Amino acid sequence: MSRIGKQPIPLPKGVSVKVEDNWVIVKGPKGELRQAIRSDFQIAHEDSTLVIKRQDDSKMSKALHGLYRALINNMVIGVNNGYELALELIGVGYRAEAKGRNLELSLGFSHQVLFILPPEVSVTTEVQKGQAPRIILRCIDKQLLGQVAAKIRSIRPPEPYKGKGIRFVGEVVRRKAGKASGKGGKK
């Protein structure tokens, strides 16, 4: 049995879940999210929790049981609280500026990089003296937020020698030693 799939999903006040034609619709104070599920799964309301049940013990059903539970739980958390992810720019002269739906990045290239965000994601930038500039992304959809953050990071991923680039806050970049000096010199 799936250990994750068996766990009930707590429903906070103000969050409602509806199942229509193999779609799970979660509504909350921050918005609405939808997720398609297979027809051999049932979602039952028990008190203020949701329980996901599967009809059979086929290999595919066992594999999807925990996945659906995790996806629906992420939707419930997203419409209630939302998700936030922060990136930091490490490098001399690296800057970020949010202009509506656009994120303008100066990353040491010969030109500015313009990144257009999807409408579901909001962005803010902050610069504090003595710290690297930060990009803060907010969204109710955890998957979309992670995908957008990964695309921004891929514009200039952190390099292993100096550590320059865009990285997640708290990400550890393994550093490599530079070129070794000559041993013994010329003879």
C-alpha positions, 0 to 999 in steps of 0.5 A: 500500500502507498503510505502517502496515498493512505494519509488523509488531506486536511481541509482548512476553512474556506477551501472547497473540493469538487469532483466533476468528470475525472477533474478535481477542482479546489477553490480557496481564498487565493484562487482555483486549481484543477487536476485530472485524475483517472476514473478508478480513483474516488475522493471521499469527504470525511469530516474536514478531510479528504481521503483518496481511494483506489479500486484495484491493486494494479501496479499503475494504480499503486503508483498513482495513488500517492501521486494524486494525494500529493498533487491534491494536497499541494493544490489545497495548500496553494489555494489557501496559503500560496507558495513562494520561491526566492532566487539570488543573483551572485555576480558583480553587476548582476541586477534584476528589475520587475516591470509588471509581467516582465522580469529584466535581468542584467547578467553580464551578457552584452544585452539585458535579458527580458523574461516574460512571466505567466499571468499566474506568477507574481514577481518582486525584486529586492536589493539590500546593502551587502547582500545579493539581489533577490527575485521572489516569485509567488504563485498558487500552483506549486508545479508552475512556480517551480518550472518558472524558477527553473527557467529563470535559473537556466538563463545563467546557472551557477558555475563551479569555479567562482559560483557566479550565476542565479541560484535558489536561496539556500542552494549549495554550489559545489566549488572546484579548485582552479588551475593548479600552478606548475610544480617545480617550474622550468629547468 
